[in-house]
């Protein structure tokens, strides 16, 4: 199979319309290039909207985005959205014909933002502004505007809010397209816009004194006395004009968060806000299927991938297991309902959905269907170790067996490639085998063997034998010797040639998974190879000082803003921190953790999906990526996990044990974690400044080990 010239952004499952980030790879023929012989010039491609400076509120399935001044101007991503449709594009406020002078605009939580502006009264000789305008915005479409008069005389002036919408799908807006505004109609205390598939309504309380449908303006004539305030609530709602299946919704009223709310105390003041704000961000991404409102699962990220991407959802669920198993259980059940049961002709059954993901300038694309299918087995096995009830595990075990069957049928030359490709095509047109896919397959085989054996199913010994054979093949063929001692190959091309790229994807080789008695499974690398990889990860070619670059800075194709060509992806840096600490390379883990915490401080504790891989220098903050999701499920869960991993809590609830082995270097100083969950019960641990752990709360049914 010839790889495509440009990979599409990864699709999401369960969204009413495809939602995708703009293609990170330029087309084969540049847009706007001069015409060649017999070929007309390609039209210029629209510029995708940048969102790195936007204030984005998220509460699935709704979100809102604007600039820091709070005005919704219809530019770029601006607007209120629901289920992937822009319900309102413009909401521009003027007081006395003037826009308020912007003073502050920031999130107060993932779902809410506050904007503050000031206005001087016309003819006022006092240099200080007498009026402040506060806008309190919620992602669900409610905005409260409060005008306060702190001056010495009454304020008599009009308040006008210009509103309008295009009812555009976010996928088109992400590609840089701006549909035309629709004409508005007066309705009750506001305006209505009607399109082919949806209608939107903006209503105000109190009702405006005048509604100008042609101009799309709501107007109030204000008189605010000194020391007094006036407020109005605007509500934006989206209505569907077409009958059909209901789209996924958010976390409903009365449905609790699917994790415990931990409390973090540390000598390093950056740790606690990183965990709390990361979990707040993850909470804004929670979806549920209409018929299963308590089975919550995370969307991949907002604004570009605001729907279910199975691999990302499983990663987020796995990385939050220290806070309980409910998110993992909801995610596993939601994905089991979407698993391919009967294989299509020539294809393998048991796969989860997933698209190809761009692999960067030096590596082939990755198949997220393969990643998700293998990760399903690992998340189920580790959830069982953390305390998912046996009955719930048994209910999901057939889906895990189908995933293992897909793995069994997906080998080419002894290695795993793209399980989603037809069987004949894998053999006739082989593609590269990536190192991280072998690590994920090896871990899934060992986790699958544990589940099969514990639940009396056949095949455990065969999977352990297969994993041992894969280890042998990997150590023989995936290692590149060089003057520094050697390194793992990032992949093997068809025919067996090693792909020498040095990439952050190698951190997956450290992620061996949770085993019996809190132990680690055997790695695809031996101890010396692991040591050499640890050294490579913290060398300047990969460690930017803010986290791991996705591609070595020594590569001629390095691009600090490349999705897989040099940007820092929080998820992989967090995996490296946890994997290095568990493998005994604690100094290296501490080095990467310091970079992540430093970056988080510049992003106010809300780490985006990725940011530029420029080298850290004094006085220069990390550079945001213009197309990064913010929030993103895997970066939010990964950031919290990087802190939890330092406590070294590794349970085996079926075995009645929990191992606590913290990082002896104590990179955060004294660390106290309360509100974790093991076996469904509260679990608290304190790690001293010399790396000694004291368990302060645990289930009475667990035996503690160190």
Secondary structure as UniProt FT lines:
FT   TURN            31..32
FT   TURN            37..38
FT   TURN            52..53
FT   STRAND          55..59
FT   TURN            60..61
FT   STRAND          62..66
FT   TURN            68..69
FT   STRAND          72..73
FT   TURN            76..77
FT   STRAND          79..82
FT   TURN            83..84
FT   STRAND          85..88
FT   STRAND          90..95
FT   TURN            96..97
FT   STRAND          101..109
FT   TURN            110..111
FT   STRAND          112..119
FT   TURN            122..123
FT   STRAND          131..138
FT   TURN            139..140
FT   STRAND          142..149
FT   STRAND          155..164
FT   HELIX           170..174
FT   TURN            175..176
FT   STRAND          184..187
FT   TURN            188..189
FT   STRAND          190..194
FT   STRAND          198..205
FT   STRAND          210..212
FT   TURN            213..216
FT   STRAND          217..224
FT   TURN            226..227
FT   STRAND          229..240
FT   STRAND          249..250
FT   TURN            253..254
FT   STRAND          263..266
FT   HELIX           270..283
FT   TURN            284..285
FT   STRAND          286..289
FT   TURN            290..291
FT   STRAND          292..298
FT   TURN            302..304
FT   HELIX           310..319
FT   HELIX           321..323
FT   HELIX           326..336
FT   TURN            337..338
FT   TURN            345..346
FT   STRAND          356..357
FT   STRAND          366..367
FT   HELIX           368..386
FT   HELIX           390..408
FT   STRAND          411..412
FT   TURN            413..414
FT   STRAND          415..416
FT   TURN            419..420
FT   HELIX           423..428
FT   STRAND          433..434
FT   HELIX           435..454
FT   TURN            455..456
FT   HELIX           460..477
FT   STRAND          479..480
FT   TURN            483..484
FT   STRAND          487..488
FT   STRAND          491..492
FT   TURN            494..495
FT   STRAND          498..499
FT   HELIX           504..510
FT   HELIX           516..518
FT   HELIX           527..537
FT   TURN            540..542
FT   STRAND          548..549
FT   TURN            553..554
FT   TURN            556..557
FT   TURN            560..561
FT   TURN            563..566
FT   STRAND          568..569
FT   HELIX           570..582
FT   TURN            583..584
FT   HELIX           586..602
FT   TURN            603..605
FT   STRAND          610..611
FT   TURN            618..619
FT   TURN            626..627
FT   HELIX           633..644
FT   HELIX           645..647
FT   STRAND          649..652
FT   HELIX           653..655
FT   STRAND          657..660
FT   TURN            664..665
FT   TURN            667..668
FT   STRAND          671..678
FT   TURN            679..680
FT   STRAND          681..687
FT   TURN            689..690
FT   STRAND          693..697
FT   TURN            700..701
FT   STRAND          703..705
//
